[in-house]
Amino acid sequence: MPPDQLDFLNKLAKHKSDFFDGRLVIINFRDSIRQKLVDANTAQRLLSRCVSHLNLQASLSAEDRKDIALVFQEVCKGLDTDVEPPFVRSCHQQSQANDGDEWSTIVGYTTFADALVDHTKLSAASAAPVEKNFTKLTKRKIQRALKDVLLNRAWVDSALPVVGAHLARPIRGTNCWISSRAFDTGLVTAPEDTGDIAWQTRRSTGLPADNLADRWALRFRFSAKAARQSINNQVARPTFADNGSEWFRVREYSTNDSHYASLGWGHTQNILHQPSLPRVGRPERVAPPLAIDRLVKLEIDVLGPDEHGLSASKGTELKLQDFLDLQLAGQTVDEALNDLNHLLS
């Protein structure tokens, strides 16, 4: 590997900020190459662009300069250039058509209230079209807001030059993370005494509730066939280049993981720290943003409130350091870097 690319990876491995841990990126990078999800030539092109984009920052003013995490994320999304393609959805394994009848994705309430809804098109007579006082949210208010939005055809994102609302913002390099019920096994469940579907769903998909509003979420369910057709079958197993959350992993722990992988699906991390529960969460893939008006058999479930999100019971969740240790499987980050260097040399 060229010295400047190795230097970039060393710096990336040492970077940690909110929602970004360079050590986990390195591990997922290595595992993506090991499992032949991304070929070495593609990885080296990405690193070459990362080095160029990072070098560019030195010529910018301090307020315009981007840190190494943002440099990496922008290159993955293709925001560093107008002429080269992005690296998201670059997994070259063939996606299987056997997806089941239904796909789904989860949208936090804040995204629904702030991005998906054109408030100017809502009925003035509506008592609470979109409740934005998050301390007063109830399931009934959210259901009324959904009904009003759908009736008034207010699914547009007025902040973007794109007609119609999308699941995931319809800009370059953005992914919609989807799941499927085709592989449900009944293994991924929350403790029986909680009865909290929002908590179950968030933990099995590796999505902690970080603020009061996001104790509520919307699960969009729709026809897999129609969604596939609307995006010309552009679905892929996620890799290190898809900018997943800090809980994203490529490494396979279980037979369920391997089964998902054999069908071209990735897998979320179940972050419930319960010995009786499997580490595997839900199957997942990445797709381009999905136009809501092209979704067939659309159903929207209101999930919440997540009563555990802001309480001491968060102690039942897997800690990020434990997750890192699981990923390393006895290695150090330096050893993972050496593996990656060898794979790309």
Secondary structure, 3 states (H helix, E strand, C coil): CCHHHHHHHHHHHCCEECCEEHHHHHHHHHHHHHCCCCCHHHHHHHHHHHHHHHHHHCCCCCCCCCCHHHHHHHHHHCCCCCCCCCCCCCCCCCCCCCCCCEEEEEEEHHHHHHHHCCHHHCCCCCCCCCCCCHHHCCHHHHHHHHHHHHHCCCCCCCCCCCCCCEECCCCCCCCEEEEECCCCCCCCCCCCCCCCHHHHHHHHCCCCCCCCHHHCEEEEEEEHHHHHHHCCCCCECCCHHHCCCCCCCCCCCCHHHHHHHHCCCEEEECCECCCCCCCEEEEEEEECCEEHHHCCCCEEEEECCCCCCCCHHHHHECCHHHHHHHHHCCCCHHHHHHHHHHHCC
